[in-house]
Amino acid sequence: MKKLRPISRVVILLAALSMVSAYYVPLWQILMWAPQYPEGLDMKIWIDNLTGDVKIISALNHYIGMKHIEVSMFPEFKYMIYIVGGVIAMGILTVIVNRRYMLIAFATLIVACGIVALVDFYRWGYDYGHNLDPTAPIVVPGMSYQPPLIGTKQLLNFTAYSGPDVGGWIFLIAGLLTMITLAAEIMKSRMETKKTTVAMIVMMAWCMMACSVEPEPLVYGKDACHTCKMTLMDHKFGAELVTTKGKIYKFDDVNCMLSFYNSNEVSIENVKNLLIVDFAKPEKLIDAKNALYIKAEAIKSPMASKVAAFESSDALQKMNAEWKGIQMSWGELQTQYK
């Protein structure tokens, strides 16, 4: 088998050593928000411990029949330190042996550990959310409370987010570096240098897109406005704010979104997407900052903002011929609700 390039050995060594951080920083996090807890509750999952608002979350969950969360209920904590140590050792051994087959084995081990960890977390979440105490103070027939595997999920009046913490992101980056390095080593022997560079750029772009935070469609008749708590009903209106952590806030009217946006409950630098529904194409979300707006008395929006958003200037002009309203940009609209 072929030897690895020097740069590949350096990358693999850095990837392996970076995993040592798992012993000092949390790997996963579960965050929860509700009207009575606007500042949020968090639970940090470490390699062998749980920290954060564990007791509060456990007490709240117990009201609906869920088990108390304790370190002892996770047998994985007893051997996780050895598994992570084995993965680190495999990475260092790959650098020492300096053969491509060792890199393949190391990459396979990282992927396998990631899959097993997610499956194990899903199984725990399923058992924790479905096996409820029938004598609990609050029982909702047919309701289960399985936390999200990755991303956000609405559980009664709580919005729950589950995703990597510092250690988890380090593991993810280390895994991506290993996979990219393996791909580069394979392509090196089959392609010219120029083609290899282009393929690496495409692969890295794909990896970045695969890990990106994406918005989700508004579900009319079900989703509730975060600001006014009204159910979204009019398909020509609606808005959505997505944070860099993947938390999604939905609104039934632009003034509700701007009221929240200007409140700094979520800092501007933590806003990933700011979207608004195109009046001319109901339910279609467009970039709110690049949209065109009309404010007119004839516009009957859900919370009386009297504002409609458009992606197309032609569509705007066509509607405004009837409304005879005032055209505004995002900046002008934002100042209306400060």
C-alpha positions in Angstrom: 0.0 0.0 0.0 1.1 3.5 -0.8 2.6 5.9 1.8 0.8 9.0 2.9 2.0 12.5 1.8 3.7 14.5 4.6 0.8 17.0 4.7 -1.7 14.2 5.1 0.3 12.8 8.1 0.3 16.3 9.7 -3.5 16.7 9.2 -4.2 13.2 10.6 -2.0 13.9 13.7 -3.7 17.2 14.3 -7.2 15.6 13.9 -6.3 12.8 16.3 -4.8 15.1 19.0 -7.7 17.5 18.7 -9.9 14.7 20.0 -8.1 14.9 23.4 -10.4 17.9 24.0 -13.2 15.4 24.6 -11.9 14.9 28.1 -12.1 18.6 28.9 -15.2 20.1 27.1 -18.8 19.0 26.6 -19.6 16.8 23.6 -23.3 17.4 23.1 -25.9 19.9 24.3 -29.7 19.9 24.8 -31.3 23.4 25.0 -34.9 24.2 25.9 -36.9 27.4 25.7 -40.4 28.2 26.9 -42.4 31.3 27.8 -41.7 30.6 31.5 -38.0 30.1 30.7 -37.2 32.8 28.1 -33.5 32.6 29.1 -33.5 28.9 28.3 -32.4 25.7 30.0 -29.4 23.7 29.0 -28.0 20.2 29.6 -24.4 19.5 28.7 -23.3 15.9 28.0 -19.6 15.3 28.7 -17.6 12.1 28.1 -18.5 10.8 31.6 -20.9 13.4 33.2 -23.9 15.7 32.8 -23.9 19.4 33.7 -26.2 22.4 33.4 -29.8 22.7 34.4 -30.1 18.9 34.7 -32.1 18.9 37.9 -34.6 21.5 36.6 -35.1 19.7 33.3 -35.5 16.4 35.1 -38.0 17.8 37.5 -40.1 19.4 34.7 -40.0 16.2 32.7 -41.1 14.1 35.7 -44.4 16.0 35.7 -45.3 14.3 32.4 -44.1 10.9 33.4 -40.5 10.9 32.2 -37.7 9.3 34.2 -35.3 11.4 36.4 -32.1 12.1 34.5 -29.1 10.8 36.3 -25.5 10.0 35.4 -26.1 6.4 36.5 -28.7 5.8 33.8 -26.0 6.1 31.1 -23.7 3.0 31.2 -21.8 4.6 28.2 -20.1 6.9 30.7 -18.2 4.0 32.1 -16.4 3.1 28.8 -16.6 6.3 26.7 -13.2 7.4 27.9 -11.6 4.2 26.6 -13.4 4.3 23.2 -12.2 7.9 22.6 -8.7 7.0 23.8 -8.7 4.1 21.3 -9.8 6.4 18.4 -7.0 8.8 19.3 -4.4 6.0 19.5 -5.6 4.7 16.1 -5.0 8.1 14.6 -1.5 8.4 16.0 -0.7 4.8 14.9 -1.9 5.8 11.4 0.7 8.6 11.3 3.5 6.2 12.6 2.7 3.3 10.2 2.3 5.8 7.3 0.2 3.6 5.0 -3.0 4.4 3.2 -4.8 1.2 4.6 -4.3 2.6 8.1 -5.9 5.9 7.0 -8.9 3.9 5.6 -9.2 2.0 8.9 -9.0 5.2 10.9 -11.6 7.0 8.8 -13.9 3.9 9.0 -13.5 3.9 12.8 -14.5 7.5 13.1 -17.6 7.1 10.9 -18.6 3.9 12.7 -18.2 5.6 16.1 -20.3 8.6 15.0 -23.1 6.3 13.6 -23.1 4.2 16.8 -23.2 7.3 19.0 -26.2 8.8 17.1 -28.0 5.4 17.1 -27.4 5.1 20.9 -28.6 8.6 21.6 -31.7 8.0 19.4 -32.5 4.8 21.3 -32.1 6.6 24.6 -34.3 9.4 23.5 -36.9 7.1 22.2 -37.0 5.1 25.5 -36.9 8.3 27.6 -39.7 10.0 25.6 -42.0 7.0 25.1 -41.8 5.0 28.3 -43.8 7.3 30.5 -45.2 6.8 34.0 -49.0 6.4 33.6 -49.5 7.9 37.1 -47.7 11.2 36.3 -49.5 14.4 37.3 -49.8 15.4 33.6 -50.9 12.7 31.1 -51.7 13.5 27.5 -53.1 10.4 25.8 -51.1 9.3 22.8 -48.4 12.0 23.4 -44.7 11.1 23.4 -41.8 13.4 24.3 -38.8 12.1 22.4 -36.2 14.8 22.2 -34.8 15.7 18.7 -31.8 13.7 17.6 -30.3 16.8 15.8 -32.0 20.2 15.4 -35.2 21.6 17.0 -38.5 20.1 18.0 -41.6 21.4 19.6 -42.6 19.5 22.8 -45.8 21.0 24.3 -44.9 24.6 25.1 -41.1 23.9 25.0 -38.9 24.3 22.0 -36.0 21.8 22.3 -32.7 21.9 20.4 -30.2 19.1 20.3 -26.8 19.3 18.7 -23.0 19.2 19.1 -21.3 21.2 21.7 -17.6 22.3 21.6 -16.3 18.7 21.8 -18.8 17.4 19.3 -17.9 20.1 16.7 -14.2 19.2 17.2 -15.0 15.6 16.6 -17.0 16.5 13.5 -14.2 18.7 12.1 -11.6 16.0 12.9 -13.8 13.5 11.0 -14.2 15.8 8.0 -10.5 16.5 7.9 -9.8 12.7 8.0 -12.4 12.0 5.2 -11.1 14.9 3.1 -7.5 13.7 3.6 -8.4 10.1 2.6 -10.2 11.4 -0.5 -7.2 13.5 -1.4 -4.9 10.5 -1.1 -7.1 8.4 -3.3 -7.5 11.1 -6.0 -3.8 11.9 -5.9 -3.0 8.5 -7.5 -5.7 8.8 -10.1 -5.9 12.4 -11.2 -3.6 15.2 -12.3 -2.7 17.9 -9.8 -5.1 20.4 -11.3 -8.1 18.0 -11.3 -7.3 17.0 -7.7 -7.4 20.6 -6.5 -10.8 21.3 -8.2 -12.3 18.1 -6.7 -11.1 19.0 -3.2 -12.7 22.4 -3.4 -16.0 20.8 -4.5 -15.8 18.2 -1.8 -15.1 20.8 0.9 -18.0 22.9 -0.3 -20.3 19.9 -0.2 -19.2 19.1 3.4 -19.8 22.7 4.4 -23.3 22.7 2.9 -24.1 19.3 4.5 -23.4 20.9 7.9 -25.3 24.1 7.3 -28.3 25.3 9.2 -31.4 25.3 6.9 -34.8 27.0 7.3 -38.0 24.9 7.2 -41.4 25.6 5.6 -44.1 27.3 7.6 -47.0 25.0 8.5 -50.2 27.0 8.4 -52.9 25.9 10.8 -50.3 24.4 13.1 -47.3 26.7 13.7 -47.7 29.5 16.2 -46.2 33.0 16.0 -43.4 33.3 18.5 -44.4 36.9 19.4 -48.2 37.0 19.5 -48.8 33.2 20.0 -51.5 33.2 17.2 -51.6 30.3 14.9 -50.4 31.0 11.3 -53.4 31.0 9.0 -53.0 33.4 6.0 -50.7 31.8 3.4 -49.7 35.2 2.0 -48.1 36.3 5.2 -45.6 34.9 7.6 -41.9 35.1 8.5 -39.1 33.0 9.9 -35.8 33.6 11.7 -33.2 30.9 11.9 -30.2 31.2 14.3 -26.7 29.9 13.7 -27.5 27.1 16.2 -30.5 25.9 14.2 -33.2 27.3 16.4 -36.2 28.5 14.3 -38.6 31.2 15.3 -41.8 31.6 13.2 -44.1 34.7 12.9 -47.5 35.4 11.4 -46.8 39.0 10.4 -43.8 41.1 9.6 -44.3 43.4 12.6 -44.2 40.4 14.9 -40.8 39.3 13.4 -39.4 42.9 13.6 -40.5 43.3 17.2 -38.6 40.1 18.1 -35.6 41.0 15.8 -35.2 44.4 17.3 -35.6 43.1 20.9 -32.0 41.6 20.7 -33.3 38.4 22.3 -31.2 36.8 19.6 -28.1 38.9 18.8 -27.8 40.0 15.1 -24.6 38.1 14.7 -26.4 34.9 15.7 -29.1 35.3 13.0 -28.4 32.8 10.2 -31.6 33.5 8.0 -34.2 36.2 8.0 -37.1 35.2 5.7 -40.5 36.6 4.7 -43.4 35.1 2.7 -43.8 36.4 -0.9 -47.4 37.8 -1.1 -47.5 37.0 -4.8 -46.4 33.4 -4.2 -48.1 32.2 -1.0 -46.0 30.1 1.4 -42.7 30.9 -0.5 -40.0 32.2 1.9 -37.7 34.8 0.5 -34.8 36.8 1.9 -36.4 39.5 4.1 -33.5 41.9 3.7 -33.6 41.8 -0.1 -37.4 41.7 -0.4 -39.6 44.7 -1.6 -42.3 46.0 0.7 -45.6 47.8 0.3 -47.5 49.4 3.2 -51.1 50.3 2.5 -54.4 50.5 4.3 -55.9 48.0 1.9 -53.5 45.2 3.0 -55.2 43.0 5.6 -52.3 41.3 7.3 -52.8 39.0 10.4 -51.5 41.5 13.0 -52.4 44.7 11.2 -48.9 45.6 10.0 -50.6 46.5 6.7 -47.4 45.4 5.0 -46.9 42.9 2.1 -43.5 41.5 0.8 -42.6 40.8 -2.8 -39.6 39.2 -4.5 -40.6 40.6 -7.9 -40.8 44.3 -8.7 -43.4 43.5 -11.4 -45.6 41.7 -9.0 -45.3 44.5 -6.5 -46.2 47.2 -9.0 -49.2 45.1 -10.2 -50.6 44.9 -6.7 -49.8 48.4 -5.8 -51.7 49.8 -8.7 -54.8 48.8 -6.7 -53.4 49.4 -3.2 -51.7 52.8 -3.9 -49.4 52.2 -0.9 -45.9 53.3 0.1 -43.0 51.2 -1.1 -40.3 50.5 1.4 -36.9 48.8 1.7 -35.9 46.5 4.6 -34.1 49.3 6.3 -37.0 51.7 6.1 -39.4 49.0 7.3 -37.2 48.1 10.2 -37.3 51.6 11.6 -41.1 51.5 11.6 -41.0 49.0 14.6 -38.0 50.2 16.6 
